[in-house]
Amino acid sequence: MSPYTRKQIIKHALQYYIQRPNAEPKDIHREKTVLRQVEEELSREMERNRIKPKEERL
């Protein structure tokens, strides 16, 4: 599995996890910070490897 694919899985897991019920606002804030970092890493990796955004690949 490529590092890009691993980051995509982490991104999707965080997006889902952040929406859980009864989450503390402090936890949500931390998780959104990590999510933004993962999204930035993915963006850089997409540029570096010339991966088109999903909507452009369809």
C-alpha distance matrix in Angstrom:
0.0 3.8 6.7 8.3 6.4 6.9 10.4 11.1 10.8 13.0 15.3 15.9 16.5 18.9 20.6 21.3 22.3 24.7 26.7 27.6 31.3 33.3 31.0 32.9 33.3 32.5 29.1 28.4 29.3 26.9 24.0 24.8 24.9 21.4 20.3 22.1 20.4 16.9 18.2 19.8 16.7 14.9 18.1 18.3 14.8 15.8 19.1 17.8 15.5 18.0 16.0 18.8 19.2 18.7 22.5 22.9 20.4 22.5
3.8 0.0 3.8 5.3 5.2 6.4 8.8 10.0 10.9 12.6 14.3 15.7 16.8 18.6 20.2 21.5 22.6 24.5 26.7 28.0 31.8 33.7 31.1 32.8 32.7 31.8 28.7 27.7 28.2 25.9 23.2 23.5 23.2 19.9 18.8 20.0 18.2 14.8 15.9 16.9 13.7 12.0 15.0 14.8 11.2 12.5 15.5 14.1 11.9 14.8 13.1 16.2 16.9 17.1 20.9 20.9 18.8 21.4
6.7 3.8 0.0 3.8 5.5 5.0 6.2 8.7 9.9 10.6 12.2 14.4 15.3 16.5 18.4 20.1 20.8 22.4 24.9 26.3 30.0 31.7 28.8 30.1 29.9 28.7 25.8 25.0 25.1 22.7 20.2 20.6 19.9 16.6 15.8 16.9 14.7 11.5 13.1 13.8 10.4 9.4 12.7 12.3 9.2 11.3 14.2 12.8 11.7 14.7 13.3 16.3 16.6 17.3 21.0 21.3 19.8 22.5
8.3 5.3 3.8 0.0 3.8 5.4 5.2 6.3 8.8 9.9 10.5 12.5 14.3 15.4 16.5 18.6 19.8 21.1 23.4 25.2 29.0 30.9 28.1 29.6 29.1 28.2 25.4 24.1 24.2 22.2 19.5 19.3 19.0 16.0 14.5 15.2 13.6 10.3 10.8 11.8 9.0 6.7 9.8 10.2 7.1 8.2 11.6 11.1 9.7 12.0 10.1 12.8 12.9 13.6 17.3 17.6 16.3 19.0
6.4 5.2 5.5 3.8 0.0 3.8 5.4 5.0 6.3 8.7 9.8 10.7 12.3 14.3 15.4 16.7 18.2 20.0 22.0 23.5 27.3 29.5 27.0 28.9 28.8 28.2 25.1 23.8 24.5 22.6 19.5 19.6 19.9 16.8 15.0 16.5 15.5 11.7 12.3 14.3 11.8 9.3 12.5 13.6 10.7 11.1 14.7 14.6 12.7 14.6 11.9 14.1 13.7 13.3 17.1 17.9 16.1 18.3
6.9 6.4 5.0 5.4 3.8 0.0 3.8 5.4 5.2 6.3 8.6 10.0 10.6 12.4 14.3 15.5 16.3 18.3 20.6 21.7 25.5 27.3 24.7 26.5 26.6 25.7 22.5 21.6 22.4 20.1 17.2 17.9 18.0 14.6 13.4 15.4 14.0 10.4 12.0 14.1 11.4 10.0 13.7 14.5 11.9 13.3 16.7 16.3 15.1 17.4 15.1 17.3 16.6 16.4 20.0 21.2 19.7 21.7
10.4 8.8 6.2 5.2 5.4 3.8 0.0 3.8 5.4 5.0 6.0 8.6 9.7 10.4 12.2 14.2 15.0 16.3 18.8 20.5 24.2 25.9 23.0 24.5 24.1 23.3 20.3 19.1 19.5 17.4 14.6 14.7 14.7 11.5 10.1 11.7 10.4 6.7 8.3 10.4 8.1 6.8 10.5 11.7 9.9 11.3 14.6 14.7 14.2 16.2 13.9 15.8 14.7 15.1 18.5 19.8 18.9 21.1
11.1 10.0 8.7 6.3 5.0 5.4 3.8 0.0 3.8 5.4 5.0 6.2 8.6 9.9 10.6 12.4 14.1 15.5 17.4 19.3 23.1 25.3 22.7 24.6 24.2 23.9 21.0 19.2 20.0 18.5 15.3 15.0 15.8 13.0 10.5 12.3 12.0 8.3 8.4 11.3 10.0 7.4 10.6 12.8 11.0 11.1 14.7 15.6 14.6 15.8 12.9 14.0 12.4 12.0 15.4 17.1 16.1 17.9
10.8 10.9 9.9 8.8 6.3 5.2 5.4 3.8 0.0 3.8 5.4 5.2 6.1 8.6 9.9 10.7 12.0 14.2 16.0 17.3 21.1 23.3 21.0 23.2 23.4 23.2 19.9 18.5 19.8 18.3 14.8 15.3 16.5 13.4 11.3 14.0 13.9 10.2 11.2 14.3 12.9 10.9 14.2 16.3 14.4 14.8 18.5 19.1 17.9 19.3 16.3 17.5 15.8 14.8 18.1 20.1 18.8 20.1
13.0 12.6 10.6 9.9 8.7 6.3 5.0 5.4 3.8 0.0 3.8 5.5 5.1 6.1 8.6 9.9 10.2 12.0 14.5 15.7 19.5 21.2 18.5 20.3 20.4 19.9 16.6 15.5 16.6 14.7 11.3 12.3 13.2 9.9 8.4 11.4 11.0 7.7 9.7 12.7 11.5 10.5 13.9 15.7 14.5 15.6 18.9 19.4 19.0 20.6 18.0 19.3 17.4 17.0 20.1 22.2 21.4 22.9
15.3 14.3 12.2 10.5 9.8 8.6 6.0 5.0 5.4 3.8 0.0 3.8 5.5 5.2 6.2 8.7 9.9 10.7 13.0 15.1 18.8 20.7 18.0 19.7 19.2 19.0 16.1 14.2 15.1 13.9 10.5 10.2 11.5 9.0 6.2 8.8 9.5 6.4 6.9 10.5 10.3 9.0 11.7 14.2 13.7 14.1 17.3 18.5 18.3 19.4 16.6 17.3 14.9 14.7 17.4 19.7 19.4 20.8
15.9 15.7 14.4 12.5 10.7 10.0 8.6 6.2 5.2 5.5 3.8 0.0 3.8 5.4 5.1 6.3 8.5 10.1 11.4 13.4 17.1 19.6 17.4 19.8 19.7 20.1 17.1 14.9 16.6 15.9 12.2 12.0 14.2 12.0 9.0 11.8 13.1 10.1 10.1 13.8 13.9 11.9 14.4 17.3 16.4 16.3 19.7 21.1 20.4 21.1 17.9 18.1 15.4 14.3 16.8 19.5 19.0 19.7
16.5 16.8 15.3 14.3 12.3 10.6 9.7 8.6 6.1 5.1 5.5 3.8 0.0 3.8 5.5 5.2 6.0 8.6 10.3 11.2 15.0 17.2 15.1 17.6 18.1 18.3 14.9 13.4 15.6 14.5 10.7 11.7 14.0 11.5 9.5 13.0 13.9 11.2 12.3 15.8 15.6 14.3 17.2 19.7 18.8 19.2 22.5 23.6 23.0 24.1 21.1 21.6 19.1 18.0 20.5 23.3 22.6 23.3
18.9 18.6 16.5 15.4 14.3 12.4 10.4 9.9 8.6 6.1 5.2 5.4 3.8 0.0 3.8 5.3 4.9 5.9 8.7 10.2 13.8 15.6 12.8 14.8 14.8 14.9 11.7 10.0 11.8 10.8 7.1 8.0 10.4 8.3 6.3 10.0 11.3 9.5 10.6 14.0 14.4 13.8 16.3 18.8 18.6 19.3 22.2 23.5 23.5 24.6 21.8 22.2 19.5 19.0 21.2 24.0 23.9 24.8
20.6 20.2 18.4 16.5 15.4 14.3 12.2 10.6 9.9 8.6 6.2 5.1 5.5 3.8 0.0 3.8 5.6 5.5 7.0 9.7 13.2 15.5 13.2 15.4 15.0 15.9 13.2 10.5 12.4 12.5 8.9 8.3 11.4 10.4 7.4 10.3 12.6 10.9 10.7 14.4 15.4 14.3 16.2 19.2 19.2 19.2 22.1 23.9 23.8 24.3 21.4 21.1 18.0 17.2 18.9 22.0 22.2 22.7
21.3 21.5 20.1 18.6 16.7 15.5 14.2 12.4 10.7 9.9 8.7 6.3 5.2 5.3 3.8 0.0 3.8 5.6 5.6 7.3 10.9 13.7 12.2 15.1 15.5 16.8 13.8 11.5 14.3 14.4 10.8 11.2 14.5 13.3 10.8 14.0 16.0 14.2 14.3 18.0 18.7 17.4 19.6 22.5 22.2 22.1 25.3 26.9 26.5 27.0 23.9 23.6 20.5 19.1 20.8 24.1 23.9 23.9
22.3 22.6 20.8 19.8 18.2 16.3 15.0 14.1 12.0 10.2 9.9 8.5 6.0 4.9 5.6 3.8 0.0 3.8 5.3 5.5 9.3 11.3 9.2 12.1 13.0 14.0 10.6 9.1 12.2 12.0 8.6 10.1 13.2 11.9 10.5 14.0 15.7 14.3 15.3 18.6 19.2 18.6 21.0 23.6 23.4 23.9 26.9 28.3 28.2 29.1 26.2 26.3 23.3 22.3 24.2 27.3 27.1 27.4
24.7 24.5 22.4 21.1 20.0 18.3 16.3 15.5 14.2 12.0 10.7 10.1 8.6 5.9 5.5 5.6 3.8 0.0 3.8 5.6 8.7 10.3 7.7 10.0 10.0 11.3 8.6 6.0 9.1 9.8 6.8 7.4 11.0 10.8 9.3 12.3 14.6 14.0 14.6 17.7 18.9 18.7 20.5 23.2 23.6 24.1 26.7 28.4 28.7 29.3 26.6 26.4 23.3 22.6 24.1 27.3 27.7 28.0
26.7 26.7 24.9 23.4 22.0 20.6 18.8 17.4 16.0 14.5 13.0 11.4 10.3 8.7 7.0 5.6 5.3 3.8 0.0 3.8 6.5 9.2 8.0 11.0 11.2 13.5 11.3 8.6 11.8 13.2 10.5 10.6 14.3 14.4 12.6 15.2 17.9 17.1 17.1 20.4 21.9 21.2 22.8 25.8 26.1 26.1 28.8 30.8 30.8 31.1 28.2 27.6 24.2 23.1 24.2 27.6 28.0 27.8
27.6 28.0 26.3 25.2 23.5 21.7 20.5 19.3 17.3 15.7 15.1 13.4 11.2 10.2 9.7 7.3 5.5 5.6 3.8 0.0 3.8 6.6 6.2 9.8 11.4 13.5 11.0 9.4 13.2 14.1 11.7 12.9 16.3 16.1 14.8 17.9 20.1 19.3 19.9 23.1 24.2 23.7 25.7 28.4 28.6 28.8 31.7 33.4 33.3 33.9 30.9 30.6 27.3 26.1 27.4 30.8 30.9 30.7
31.3 31.8 30.0 29.0 27.3 25.5 24.2 23.1 21.1 19.5 18.8 17.1 15.0 13.8 13.2 10.9 9.3 8.7 6.5 3.8 0.0 3.8 5.6 9.1 11.0 13.7 11.9 10.8 14.5 15.9 14.2 15.3 18.7 18.9 18.0 20.8 23.2 22.7 23.2 26.3 27.6 27.2 29.0 31.8 32.1 32.4 35.1 36.9 36.9 37.5 34.5 34.0 30.7 29.4 30.4 33.9 34.2 33.8
33.3 33.7 31.7 30.9 29.5 27.3 25.9 25.3 23.3 21.2 20.7 19.6 17.2 15.6 15.5 13.7 11.3 10.3 9.2 6.6 3.8 0.0 3.8 6.4 9.1 11.7 10.4 10.3 13.7 15.1 14.2 15.8 18.7 19.3 19.0 21.7 23.8 23.8 24.7 27.5 28.8 28.9 30.7 33.3 33.8 34.3 36.9 38.6 38.9 39.6 36.8 36.5 33.2 32.2 33.4 36.8 37.2 37.0
31.0 31.1 28.8 28.1 27.0 24.7 23.0 22.7 21.0 18.5 18.0 17.4 15.1 12.8 13.2 12.2 9.2 7.7 8.0 6.2 5.6 3.8 0.0 3.8 6.4 8.4 6.7 6.7 10.2 11.3 10.6 12.3 15.1 15.6 15.7 18.3 20.3 20.5 21.5 24.2 25.4 25.8 27.6 30.0 30.6 31.4 33.9 35.4 35.9 36.8 34.2 34.1 30.9 30.2 31.6 34.8 35.3 35.5
32.9 32.8 30.1 29.6 28.9 26.5 24.5 24.6 23.2 20.3 19.7 19.8 17.6 14.8 15.4 15.1 12.1 10.0 11.0 9.8 9.1 6.4 3.8 0.0 3.8 5.4 5.2 6.3 8.7 10.1 10.6 12.3 14.4 15.6 16.3 18.4 20.2 21.1 22.3 24.4 25.9 26.7 28.4 30.5 31.5 32.5 34.7 36.1 37.0 38.0 35.6 35.6 32.5 32.3 33.6 36.6 37.4 37.8
33.3 32.7 29.9 29.1 28.8 26.6 24.1 24.2 23.4 20.4 19.2 19.7 18.1 14.8 15.0 15.5 13.0 10.0 11.2 11.4 11.0 9.1 6.4 3.8 0.0 3.8 5.4 5.0 6.1 8.7 9.8 10.4 12.4 14.4 15.0 16.4 18.5 19.9 20.7 22.5 24.5 25.4 26.6 28.7 30.1 31.0 32.9 34.6 35.8 36.5 34.3 34.1 31.0 31.0 32.1 35.1 36.1 36.7
32.5 31.8 28.7 28.2 28.2 25.7 23.3 23.9 23.2 19.9 19.0 20.1 18.3 14.9 15.9 16.8 14.0 11.3 13.5 13.5 13.7 11.7 8.4 5.4 3.8 0.0 3.8 5.5 5.2 6.4 8.7 10.0 10.9 12.7 14.3 15.6 17.1 18.8 20.1 21.5 23.1 24.6 26.0 27.6 29.1 30.4 32.2 33.5 34.9 35.9 34.0 34.2 31.3 31.7 33.1 35.8 36.8 37.7
29.1 28.7 25.8 25.4 25.1 22.5 20.3 21.0 19.9 16.6 16.1 17.1 14.9 11.7 13.2 13.8 10.6 8.6 11.3 11.0 11.9 10.4 6.7 5.2 5.4 3.8 0.0 3.8 5.4 5.2 6.1 8.6 9.9 10.7 12.2 14.3 15.5 16.6 18.2 20.1 21.3 22.5 24.3 26.0 27.0 28.4 30.5 31.7 32.7 33.9 31.8 32.2 29.4 29.5 31.2 33.9 34.6 35.5
28.4 27.7 25.0 24.1 23.8 21.6 19.1 19.2 18.5 15.5 14.2 14.9 13.4 10.0 10.5 11.5 9.1 6.0 8.6 9.4 10.8 10.3 6.7 6.3 5.0 5.5 3.8 0.0 3.8 5.5 5.1 6.0 8.5 9.9 10.2 12.1 14.2 15.1 16.1 18.2 19.8 20.7 22.1 24.3 25.4 26.3 28.4 30.0 31.0 31.8 29.6 29.6 26.6 26.6 28.0 30.9 31.7 32.4
29.3 28.2 25.1 24.2 24.5 22.4 19.5 20.0 19.8 16.6 15.1 16.6 15.6 11.8 12.4 14.3 12.2 9.1 11.8 13.2 14.5 13.7 10.2 8.7 6.1 5.2 5.4 3.8 0.0 3.8 5.5 5.2 6.3 8.8 9.8 10.7 12.6 14.4 15.3 16.7 18.7 20.0 21.1 22.9 24.5 25.6 27.3 28.8 30.3 31.1 29.3 29.3 26.4 27.0 28.3 30.9 32.1 33.1
26.9 25.9 22.7 22.2 22.6 20.1 17.4 18.5 18.3 14.7 13.9 15.9 14.5 10.8 12.5 14.4 12.0 9.8 13.2 14.1 15.9 15.1 11.3 10.1 8.7 6.4 5.2 5.5 3.8 0.0 3.8 5.5 5.1 6.4 8.7 10.0 10.9 12.6 14.4 15.6 16.9 18.6 20.1 21.5 22.9 24.5 26.2 27.3 28.7 30.0 28.3 28.8 26.2 27.0 28.8 31.1 31.9 33.3
24.0 23.2 20.2 19.5 19.5 17.2 14.6 15.3 14.8 11.3 10.5 12.2 10.7 7.1 8.9 10.8 8.6 6.8 10.5 11.7 14.2 14.2 10.6 10.6 9.8 8.7 6.1 5.1 5.5 3.8 0.0 3.8 5.3 5.1 6.1 8.7 9.9 10.5 12.2 14.2 15.3 16.4 18.3 20.1 20.9 22.3 24.4 25.6 26.6 27.8 25.8 26.3 23.6 23.9 25.9 28.4 28.9 30.1
24.8 23.5 20.6 19.3 19.6 17.9 14.7 15.0 15.3 12.3 10.2 12.0 11.7 8.0 8.3 11.2 10.1 7.4 10.6 12.9 15.3 15.8 12.3 12.3 10.4 10.0 8.6 6.0 5.2 5.5 3.8 0.0 3.8 5.4 4.8 6.1 8.6 9.7 10.3 12.2 14.2 15.1 16.2 18.4 19.7 20.6 22.5 24.2 25.4 26.1 24.1 24.2 21.3 21.9 23.5 26.0 27.0 28.2
24.9 23.2 19.9 19.0 19.9 18.0 14.7 15.8 16.5 13.2 11.5 14.2 14.0 10.4 11.4 14.5 13.2 11.0 14.3 16.3 18.7 18.7 15.1 14.4 12.4 10.9 9.9 8.5 6.3 5.1 5.3 3.8 0.0 3.8 5.4 5.2 6.4 8.8 9.9 10.7 12.6 14.4 15.4 16.8 18.5 20.0 21.5 22.8 24.4 25.4 24.0 24.4 22.0 23.1 24.9 26.9 28.0 29.6
21.4 19.9 16.6 16.0 16.8 14.6 11.5 13.0 13.4 9.9 9.0 12.0 11.5 8.3 10.4 13.3 11.9 10.8 14.4 16.1 18.9 19.3 15.6 15.6 14.4 12.7 10.7 9.9 8.8 6.4 5.1 5.4 3.8 0.0 3.8 5.5 5.1 6.2 8.6 9.9 10.6 12.3 14.2 15.5 16.5 18.3 20.2 21.1 22.4 23.8 22.2 23.1 20.9 21.9 24.1 26.0 26.6 28.4
20.3 18.8 15.8 14.5 15.0 13.4 10.1 10.5 11.3 8.4 6.2 9.0 9.5 6.3 7.4 10.8 10.5 9.3 12.6 14.8 18.0 19.0 15.7 16.3 15.0 14.3 12.2 10.2 9.8 8.7 6.1 4.8 5.4 3.8 0.0 3.8 5.4 5.1 6.1 8.6 9.9 10.5 12.2 14.3 15.2 16.3 18.5 19.9 20.8 21.8 19.8 20.3 17.7 18.5 20.5 22.7 23.4 24.9
22.1 20.0 16.9 15.2 16.5 15.4 11.7 12.3 14.0 11.4 8.8 11.8 13.0 10.0 10.3 14.0 14.0 12.3 15.2 17.9 20.8 21.7 18.3 18.4 16.4 15.6 14.3 12.1 10.7 10.0 8.7 6.1 5.2 5.5 3.8 0.0 3.8 5.5 5.0 6.1 8.6 9.8 10.4 12.4 14.2 15.1 16.6 18.3 19.8 20.5 19.0 19.3 16.8 18.3 20.0 21.8 23.0 24.8
20.4 18.2 14.7 13.6 15.5 14.0 10.4 12.0 13.9 11.0 9.5 13.1 13.9 11.3 12.6 16.0 15.7 14.6 17.9 20.1 23.2 23.8 20.3 20.2 18.5 17.1 15.5 14.2 12.6 10.9 9.9 8.6 6.4 5.1 5.4 3.8 0.0 3.8 5.4 5.1 6.2 8.6 9.8 10.7 12.3 14.2 15.6 16.5 18.3 19.6 18.5 19.5 17.7 19.4 21.6 23.0 23.8 26.1
16.9 14.8 11.5 10.3 11.7 10.4 6.7 8.3 10.2 7.7 6.4 10.1 11.2 9.5 10.9 14.2 14.3 14.0 17.1 19.3 22.7 23.8 20.5 21.1 19.9 18.8 16.6 15.1 14.4 12.6 10.5 9.7 8.8 6.2 5.1 5.5 3.8 0.0 3.8 5.4 5.1 6.2 8.6 9.9 10.4 12.1 14.3 15.2 16.2 17.7 16.1 17.3 15.5 16.8 19.5 20.9 21.2 23.4
18.2 15.9 13.1 10.8 12.3 12.0 8.3 8.4 11.2 9.7 6.9 10.1 12.3 10.6 10.7 14.3 15.3 14.6 17.1 19.9 23.2 24.7 21.5 22.3 20.7 20.1 18.2 16.1 15.3 14.4 12.2 10.3 9.9 8.6 6.1 5.0 5.4 3.8 0.0 3.8 5.4 5.0 6.1 8.7 9.8 10.4 12.4 14.1 15.2 15.8 14.1 14.6 12.5 14.0 16.3 17.7 18.5 20.7
19.8 16.9 13.8 11.8 14.3 14.1 10.4 11.3 14.3 12.7 10.5 13.8 15.8 14.0 14.4 18.0 18.6 17.7 20.4 23.1 26.3 27.5 24.2 24.4 22.5 21.5 20.1 18.2 16.7 15.6 14.2 12.2 10.7 9.9 8.6 6.1 5.1 5.4 3.8 0.0 3.8 5.4 5.0 6.3 8.6 9.8 10.7 12.3 14.2 15.0 14.1 15.0 13.5 15.9 17.9 18.7 19.9 22.4
16.7 13.7 10.4 9.0 11.8 11.4 8.1 10.0 12.9 11.5 10.3 13.9 15.6 14.4 15.4 18.7 19.2 18.9 21.9 24.2 27.6 28.8 25.4 25.9 24.5 23.1 21.3 19.8 18.7 16.9 15.3 14.2 12.6 10.6 9.9 8.6 6.2 5.1 5.4 3.8 0.0 3.8 5.4 5.2 6.1 8.6 10.0 10.5 12.1 13.8 13.1 14.8 14.0 16.2 18.9 19.4 19.9 22.7
14.9 12.0 9.4 6.7 9.3 10.0 6.8 7.4 10.9 10.5 9.0 11.9 14.3 13.8 14.3 17.4 18.6 18.7 21.2 23.7 27.2 28.9 25.8 26.7 25.4 24.6 22.5 20.7 20.0 18.6 16.4 15.1 14.4 12.3 10.5 9.8 8.6 6.2 5.0 5.4 3.8 0.0 3.8 5.4 5.0 6.0 8.6 9.7 10.3 11.5 10.0 11.6 10.6 12.6 15.5 16.0 16.2 19.0
18.1 15.0 12.7 9.8 12.5 13.7 10.5 10.6 14.2 13.9 11.7 14.4 17.2 16.3 16.2 19.6 21.0 20.5 22.8 25.7 29.0 30.7 27.6 28.4 26.6 26.0 24.3 22.1 21.1 20.1 18.3 16.2 15.4 14.2 12.2 10.4 9.8 8.6 6.1 5.0 5.4 3.8 0.0 3.8 5.4 5.1 6.3 8.6 10.0 10.2 9.2 10.1 9.2 12.1 14.3 14.4 15.4 18.4
18.3 14.8 12.3 10.2 13.6 14.5 11.7 12.8 16.3 15.7 14.2 17.3 19.7 18.8 19.2 22.5 23.6 23.2 25.8 28.4 31.8 33.3 30.0 30.5 28.7 27.6 26.0 24.3 22.9 21.5 20.1 18.4 16.8 15.5 14.3 12.4 10.7 9.9 8.7 6.3 5.2 5.4 3.8 0.0 3.8 5.4 5.2 6.1 8.6 9.6 10.0 11.8 12.0 15.0 17.4 16.9 17.7 21.0
14.8 11.2 9.2 7.1 10.7 11.9 9.9 11.0 14.4 14.5 13.7 16.4 18.8 18.6 19.2 22.2 23.4 23.6 26.1 28.6 32.1 33.8 30.6 31.5 30.1 29.1 27.0 25.4 24.5 22.9 20.9 19.7 18.5 16.5 15.2 14.2 12.3 10.4 9.8 8.6 6.1 5.0 5.4 3.8 0.0 3.8 5.4 5.0 6.0 8.1 8.0 10.8 11.5 14.0 17.0 16.4 16.4 19.7
15.8 12.5 11.3 8.2 11.1 13.3 11.3 11.1 14.8 15.6 14.1 16.3 19.2 19.3 19.2 22.1 23.9 24.1 26.1 28.8 32.4 34.3 31.4 32.5 31.0 30.4 28.4 26.3 25.6 24.5 22.3 20.6 20.0 18.3 16.3 15.1 14.2 12.1 10.4 9.8 8.6 6.0 5.1 5.4 3.8 0.0 3.8 5.5 5.3 5.6 4.7 7.0 7.9 10.8 13.5 12.7 12.8 16.2
19.1 15.5 14.2 11.6 14.7 16.7 14.6 14.7 18.5 18.9 17.3 19.7 22.5 22.2 22.1 25.3 26.9 26.7 28.8 31.7 35.1 36.9 33.9 34.7 32.9 32.2 30.5 28.4 27.3 26.2 24.4 22.5 21.5 20.2 18.5 16.6 15.6 14.3 12.4 10.7 10.0 8.6 6.3 5.2 5.4 3.8 0.0 3.8 5.5 4.9 6.4 8.2 9.8 13.2 15.2 13.7 14.5 18.1
17.8 14.1 12.8 11.1 14.6 16.3 14.7 15.6 19.1 19.4 18.5 21.1 23.6 23.5 23.9 26.9 28.3 28.4 30.8 33.4 36.9 38.6 35.4 36.1 34.6 33.5 31.7 30.0 28.8 27.3 25.6 24.2 22.8 21.1 19.9 18.3 16.5 15.2 14.1 12.3 10.5 9.7 8.6 6.1 5.0 5.5 3.8 0.0 3.8 5.6 7.9 10.8 12.8 15.9 18.3 16.7 16.8 20.5
15.5 11.9 11.7 9.7 12.7 15.1 14.2 14.6 17.9 19.0 18.3 20.4 23.0 23.5 23.8 26.5 28.2 28.7 30.8 33.3 36.9 38.9 35.9 37.0 35.8 34.9 32.7 31.0 30.3 28.7 26.6 25.4 24.4 22.4 20.8 19.8 18.3 16.2 15.2 14.2 12.1 10.3 10.0 8.6 6.0 5.3 5.5 3.8 0.0 3.8 5.5 9.1 11.7 14.1 16.9 15.1 14.5 18.2
18.0 14.8 14.7 12.0 14.6 17.4 16.2 15.8 19.3 20.6 19.4 21.1 24.1 24.6 24.3 27.0 29.1 29.3 31.1 33.9 37.5 39.6 36.8 38.0 36.5 35.9 33.9 31.8 31.1 30.0 27.8 26.1 25.4 23.8 21.8 20.5 19.6 17.7 15.8 15.0 13.8 11.5 10.2 9.6 8.1 5.6 4.9 5.6 3.8 0.0 3.8 6.3 9.5 12.2 14.4 12.1 11.9 15.7
16.0 13.1 13.3 10.1 11.9 15.1 13.9 12.9 16.3 18.0 16.6 17.9 21.1 21.8 21.4 23.9 26.2 26.6 28.2 30.9 34.5 36.8 34.2 35.6 34.3 34.0 31.8 29.6 29.3 28.3 25.8 24.1 24.0 22.2 19.8 19.0 18.5 16.1 14.1 14.1 13.1 10.0 9.2 10.0 8.0 4.7 6.4 7.9 5.5 3.8 0.0 3.8 6.6 8.8 11.4 9.7 9.1 12.8
18.8 16.2 16.3 12.8 14.1 17.3 15.8 14.0 17.5 19.3 17.3 18.1 21.6 22.2 21.1 23.6 26.3 26.4 27.6 30.6 34.0 36.5 34.1 35.6 34.1 34.2 32.2 29.6 29.3 28.8 26.3 24.2 24.4 23.1 20.3 19.3 19.5 17.3 14.6 15.0 14.8 11.6 10.1 11.8 10.8 7.0 8.2 10.8 9.1 6.3 3.8 0.0 3.8 6.3 8.1 6.1 6.3 9.9
19.2 16.9 16.6 12.9 13.7 16.6 14.7 12.4 15.8 17.4 14.9 15.4 19.1 19.5 18.0 20.5 23.3 23.3 24.2 27.3 30.7 33.2 30.9 32.5 31.0 31.3 29.4 26.6 26.4 26.2 23.6 21.3 22.0 20.9 17.7 16.8 17.7 15.5 12.5 13.5 14.0 10.6 9.2 12.0 11.5 7.9 9.8 12.8 11.7 9.5 6.6 3.8 0.0 3.8 5.6 5.5 6.6 9.3
18.7 17.1 17.3 13.6 13.3 16.4 15.1 12.0 14.8 17.0 14.7 14.3 18.0 19.0 17.2 19.1 22.3 22.6 23.1 26.1 29.4 32.2 30.2 32.3 31.0 31.7 29.5 26.6 27.0 27.0 23.9 21.9 23.1 21.9 18.5 18.3 19.4 16.8 14.0 15.9 16.2 12.6 12.1 15.0 14.0 10.8 13.2 15.9 14.1 12.2 8.8 6.3 3.8 0.0 3.8 5.4 5.1 6.7
22.5 20.9 21.0 17.3 17.1 20.0 18.5 15.4 18.1 20.1 17.4 16.8 20.5 21.2 18.9 20.8 24.2 24.1 24.2 27.4 30.4 33.4 31.6 33.6 32.1 33.1 31.2 28.0 28.3 28.8 25.9 23.5 24.9 24.1 20.5 20.0 21.6 19.5 16.3 17.9 18.9 15.5 14.3 17.4 17.0 13.5 15.2 18.3 16.9 14.4 11.4 8.1 5.6 3.8 0.0 3.8 5.5 5.6
22.9 20.9 21.3 17.6 17.9 21.2 19.8 17.1 20.1 22.2 19.7 19.5 23.3 24.0 22.0 24.1 27.3 27.3 27.6 30.8 33.9 36.8 34.8 36.6 35.1 35.8 33.9 30.9 30.9 31.1 28.4 26.0 26.9 26.0 22.7 21.8 23.0 20.9 17.7 18.7 19.4 16.0 14.4 16.9 16.4 12.7 13.7 16.7 15.1 12.1 9.7 6.1 5.5 5.4 3.8 0.0 3.8 5.6
20.4 18.8 19.8 16.3 16.1 19.7 18.9 16.1 18.8 21.4 19.4 19.0 22.6 23.9 22.2 23.9 27.1 27.7 28.0 30.9 34.2 37.2 35.3 37.4 36.1 36.8 34.6 31.7 32.1 31.9 28.9 27.0 28.0 26.6 23.4 23.0 23.8 21.2 18.5 19.9 19.9 16.2 15.4 17.7 16.4 12.8 14.5 16.8 14.5 11.9 9.1 6.3 6.6 5.1 5.5 3.8 0.0 3.8
22.5 21.4 22.5 19.0 18.3 21.7 21.1 17.9 20.1 22.9 20.8 19.7 23.3 24.8 22.7 23.9 27.4 28.0 27.8 30.7 33.8 37.0 35.5 37.8 36.7 37.7 35.5 32.4 33.1 33.3 30.1 28.2 29.6 28.4 24.9 24.8 26.1 23.4 20.7 22.4 22.7 19.0 18.4 21.0 19.7 16.2 18.1 20.5 18.2 15.7 12.8 9.9 9.3 6.7 5.6 5.6 3.8 0.0
